[in-house]
C-alpha cells in the first residue's frame, strides 16, 4: 500500500544507518586529530634493510639481497644476478657454477677469462678493457680482456671506467702511452723530468689561527696544475693554480713551493712573452692575480685616472646605476659564465632583491650584515666560486670593462700584513671568493673541513675626483676581509658577514675651511671675552687683576667659544644637508658625504660646544640665584587710623599711626618668584613640534646617507644608515627654527595682545607702590621704579579703582622716575661709597635667625634687629632715590648705542651713581627670560648630543624635557631661598 507503514526490519536498518553516520561524522574526527610516526634515518637501518623514502621507515630487503651504498634501495648479493619482476621490487637469482660472475649491469651471468673482483665481477689486468657483449649487444658466454694499443699511431689506453680504449692524454710522449721514469705521472698527466720539482708545499696558512693545514685538494692538484701550466700552458690548469693562490690569501712567503710561490715562478718565466689585453701584470695564459709590488703603485692605480663615466643624481643626464660584471670560475679553473654582480653572489645575507639592488645605486651608503650558520654554508658552498670583478663602462657594440682592484686585508708579504699598513705599502690584487669550505679539508676532499674561510667583509669604495663638477670617480676599490672559522660544532657555529658600498671625497679642503672659521671666530671670541671681563671689573669696582679675574675670563670665554663651535657645526651640518639633499644642487655629483670615520672631528666639535655651553649655563645659573634683591616700600602710614601700642608713664595710652601692610611686599615677592623661570618659548611645545616634524612627517629621513630628499620610505626599500653630520644639522636647524618662530610669536603677538609678564610685573610694582633694586654685580644692577603716582596703594577697592581711572584719563602724574616721563626701569651703576653703605645695612638683615614659631627671647631680639635693619635699608634706598644724600646722589642719562652693543659702560661712577634709562627691561637678564638664547642653544646641544649617542630622537626629546624640568626646579628652589635671605620675606608666604 502506498500509505502503509514500513516493516520492522526496514526500521531497524534505518536506525543502524543513522548510528553509523553519527559515528563517522562525530566520533571519527575526535579519534583522528593527531598523527604520530616514529623517526627513522637511513643510518638507523640495518644491513638487511633499506630506507623507504615513501614511508620514511626502514624496510627489510628481499631474500639474497643487501642494502645499497646509498642505503635507499636493495641490490643483489655478490654472485646473484638481478631479475626484474615489476617496477617496485627486484628478485635475485644465484649465477650457475659455469658462469659464476655477474655482468657489469648486474642483469646477467658470465664466465670470466681471469679472476673475479670482490663484487663478483670479472676483472682484467692493467692496460686491458673488459668485453662482455658483441657488437650487436648480445651477451657472450665468456668475457674477454682486450689490450689497448699504447703505441703509435693508436696511442690508446683504457678509459676511467675500464670499458673502452681511448687516446691517451696529449702530455704523454708520441711513441707510447706509458709514463716511464724519469717522467713524472700526476693526475693522468705525464711530465718530463726536471720541468718542476715534485717537492711542493700543499699547506694552507691560517694566519689568524696561527696554524696551517695540509689541504687534501692542494695535495691532489697543486703539482699537476703547476706543472701543466708551466710545461703545457694549459689554460684550465693555470686558472686552477691561480685559484689555489687566491685560497691562500694571495700571500707571498720565503717558501717558493707553495701555491703563490709556484704561480709567481711561472709568472716570471713568462716575462719575455707578450702580455694579455696590453696589461703588463696580466701574463699570457695566466690569470691576473696581482698589480705589482712597486712602492706607491696603489695610489697611482686608485687616484690617478678617473673612470670615464659621469654620475648625476638629477636632470636629463641622471645616472646612478653602478654596473659590475664578474667572470666566474670554479675551483678547477673552468670558466663558468659572465655574471652581473648583485643578488647572492657577493652578498651572502638573505635580503630581498629590492634591498640588495640598492647597493648599486650611486650615492647610497649601503651596508648589510647578518649571521650565517656554518652548517648552511657547508651545504650551499661545497666548493669555492671565484670572481674577477669588472665595472661595465657601456659603449654599445664597443663595450668596455674596467678591472676593479682588490685589497685583501689578510694578505701577507713575508709575514707582514702589508694591506693593513699605509697605502704606499698596499699590494693590490685581483680575483676573490666569498666562501671556501674545500681547502681546509685534510684527509680527503669529502671529509669535514678542519677550517673554513669566509669573506666576513666585502666593501666597494668609490672616491670622487676632487675639484670637478663632472660627477667622475677614480677606479673603485674592493676590500675583502676573510675570517677563519675552526670547525667544532657546525650546527651551533655562526659567522658574521658584511657587504658594504661606501663613497668618499677628499675632505681636506672642507676641514681646512672649518678650522679656519674656528680660528678666526675663536680669536674674535677671545677679544669679546676680554671686553666682558673688563666690563665685569668695572661693574664690581675692582682695578686689580687677580685669580678671580682670570677665572671670570675663562668662564666668559667658555660661553663665547661654545657659541663659535655651535655656529660652525650647525653651519657645516646645514651646508651638507642643503648641498647633498636639495633637488637642484647636484646636476652632476660634486660632493659626497663624509664617511663615519671622517665625522669624528665634527662630533668632537659638537662635544666641545656642549661642554662649554654647559659651563656657561651653570655660571649664569649660579649668578642668578645669588643676586642682591630688595623691595623698596614707598607706602607711609596714614594718620587717620591710629592704634594703641603701649601705656605712657602717666598711665595714658600712647597712639601711633597704623603700620604699613606687608601684604603688598609679599604679593610682589610672589610675582617675582613666579617670573624667575618664565621663557620666551614654550618648552613643551618646542619638544612636541620637533618630534612631530622628525618622526611623524618623516624629516628624519633627510639625514639618511643617500642623495634622495624623500620624507617617506617604503618598508620594502633599503634604508641606509644615518649620517651624524646630516642628523645633527637637521635636528639643530629644526630646533632653532621652531624656537626662533616661538620667540617671534611671543614677542610680536603674544606679549602685545595676550600677556606680557615682564611689563605686568613693572605695572604691579607701580600699583603696589613698591620699587625693586636688583644688583647682579657689586656696583651694577637694575632698578624698577614702582613709586605710586597716587601716594598710597594701601587702600580699599573703591579708592584703588578711582586711582586707576584717574591714571587712565591722565588726571595725575606719570609713573617715571623723572617728572613727566614714563621710564620706570633703569640700569644702575653705583658708586663704591653707596655700595659700602648698602653692605653694612645688608649685614644686619642677613643675620641668622631661628624658626618663626615658638621663638625664645634671644631669637626674638635677633628678628627685631633684622626688622629694624630692613626698615633702615628701606629708608636708606628711598632716601637715595629722593636725592636725600648729596654724597651718594645719582644722575639719570641714556646709554650710548655703542655702550648697549658691547655691554659695557664708559663712565665710571666716581662721585655720583648713574641711572641709565632702560626701556628694554633688561632686568630680565637676571631671569631665564633674558637668557633665552643661552637656554635655547643649550637645549639644542643637549638634544643633539643625546640623539647622536643613542640614535633616537624620541629618547633625546624625553631626556631634554627631564633636563629642563630639573634645572627649572633648581632655579626656582635656589632663587626662592635667595629671595628669602635677601628680602626678609618669610618663605611660607611664597606660594
Secondary structure by P-SEA (a helix, b strand, c coil): cccccccaaaaaaaaaaaaaaaaaccaaaaaccbbbbbbbccccccccccccccccbbbbbccccccccccccccccccbbbbbccccbbbbbbbccccccccccccbbbbbccccccccbbbbcccbbbbccccccccccbbbbbbcccccccccccccccccccccccccccccccccccbbbccccccccccccccccccccccccccccccccccccaaaaaaaaaccccaaaaaaaaaaaaaaccccccccccaaaaaaaaaaaacccccccccccccccccccccccccaaaaaacccccccbbbbccccccccbbbbbbbcccccccccccccccccccccccccccccccccccccbbbbbbbbbaaaaaaaccbbbbbbbbbbcccccbbbbbbbbbbccccccccccccccccccbbbbcccccccccccccccccccccbbbcccbbbbbbbccccccccccccbbbbbbbbbbcccccccbbbbbbbbbbbbccaaaaaaaaaaaaaaaaaaaaaaaaaaaaaaaaaaccccccaaaaaaaaaaaaaaaaaaaaaaaaaaaaaaaaaaccccccccccccccccccaaaaaaaaaaaaaaaaaaaaaaaaaaabbbbbbbbcbbbbccbbbbcccccccbbbbbcccccaaaaaaaaaaaaaacccccccaaaaaaaaaaaccccccccccccccccccccccccbbbbbcaaaaaaaaaaaaaaaaaaaaaaaacccccccccaaaaaaaaaaaacbbbbbbcccccbbbbbcccccccccccaaaaaaaaaaaaacccccccccccccccccbbbbcaaaaaaaaaaaaaaaccccccccccaaaaaaaaaaaaaaaaaaaaaaaaaacccccccbbbbbbcaaaaaacccccccccbbbbcccccccccccccccaaaaaaaaaaaaaaaaaaacccaaaaaaaaaaaaaaaaaaaaaaaaaaaaacccccccccc
